[in-house]
């Protein structure tokens, strides 16, 4: 899978140390040649929850079939 900067992605696994859960939606902010990605996850009002380094296997591209939902990060 080839993801690009500013592409929306869906987390495929929990990342508890960053307060993230499978299904959370983030934005790719940096790609690396080895397949690594920096992904930013934000609240509904735009505050950053976490910026984490992930692999291509940790996320999938968001699609038009995905429905967004809200959950509290507190």
PyMOL commands that set and color helices and strands:
alter all, ss='L'
color gray80, all
select helices_A, chain A and resi 16-18+56-58
alter helices_A, ss='H'
color red, helices_A
select strands_A, chain A and resi 8-11+25-31+36-42+48-55+59-61
alter strands_A, ss='S'
color yellow, strands_A
deselect
rebuild
show_as cartoon
